[in-house]
Amino acid sequence: MEQEVPVTIHSGKPKELTEEPRYETPKQQSEISETLDQALSRFKQSEFGTLMLKGAEKATEYIKKNPGQAMLFSVGAGAFFGLLLKKK
């Protein structure tokens, strides 16, 4: 089965950039980092965050106590989502 692939041929040299690319400055990076740290700490202190941490601890304990069963659950969940989301 053959497919046709469109080919675009550009003539001449590529156009020069009119503006210099903008890069994040270290100041912007530090501001973003601080904002994310603050949001994460607020999330951890919230009621939902503490519930998530407790759930994660319980899941870790279950996996350590029952590694085989946990692996089978994860394989089953992966297969289920793979079938659910597969392309038609």
C-alpha positions in Angstrom: 0.0 0.0 0.0 1.6 3.3 -1.1 0.9 6.7 0.3 1.6 10.0 -1.2 3.5 12.4 1.0 3.2 16.1 0.2 6.6 17.7 -0.3 7.2 21.4 0.2 10.2 22.9 -1.5 11.4 26.2 -0.1 13.1 28.6 -2.5 15.9 30.9 -1.4 17.4 31.3 2.0 15.3 31.2 5.2 14.1 34.5 6.4 16.1 36.1 9.2 14.4 36.5 12.6 13.2 40.0 13.2 13.4 39.7 17.0 15.8 38.0 19.3 14.3 34.9 21.0 13.2 35.6 24.5 14.7 33.5 27.2 13.6 33.4 30.8 15.9 35.3 33.1 17.1 33.8 36.4 14.9 36.3 38.2 11.8 35.0 36.4 12.8 31.4 37.1 13.3 32.1 40.8 9.9 33.8 41.0 8.2 30.9 39.3 10.0 28.4 41.6 8.9 30.4 44.7 5.3 30.5 43.5 5.3 26.8 42.9 6.9 26.1 46.3 4.2 28.2 48.0 1.4 26.5 46.2 2.8 23.1 47.1 3.1 24.0 50.7 -0.4 25.3 50.8 -1.7 22.1 49.2 0.1 20.0 51.7 -1.4 22.0 54.6 -4.9 21.8 53.2 -7.4 19.1 54.2 -7.3 17.5 50.8 -3.5 17.5 50.8 -3.4 15.7 54.1 -5.9 13.1 52.9 -3.8 12.5 49.8 -0.7 12.0 51.9 -2.5 9.6 54.2 -3.8 7.7 51.1 -0.3 7.5 49.6 1.1 6.2 52.9 -1.6 3.5 53.0 -0.9 2.5 49.4 2.8 2.3 50.1 2.1 0.0 53.1 -0.2 -2.2 51.1 2.4 -2.5 48.3 5.1 -3.5 50.8 2.8 -6.1 52.4 1.4 -7.5 49.2 3.8 -6.9 46.3 2.4 -9.6 44.0 -1.2 -8.6 44.4 -0.3 -4.9 43.9 1.5 -5.8 40.7 -1.5 -7.7 39.4 -3.8 -4.8 40.2 -1.5 -2.4 38.3 -1.3 -4.7 35.3 -5.1 -5.1 35.3 -5.6 -1.3 35.6 -3.1 -0.7 32.8 -4.9 -3.3 30.5 -8.3 -1.8 31.4 -7.2 1.8 30.5 -5.3 0.6 27.5 -8.5 -1.1 26.1 -10.6 1.9 27.1 -8.3 4.5 25.5 -7.1 2.5 22.5 -7.4 4.1 19.0 -10.0 2.7 16.8 
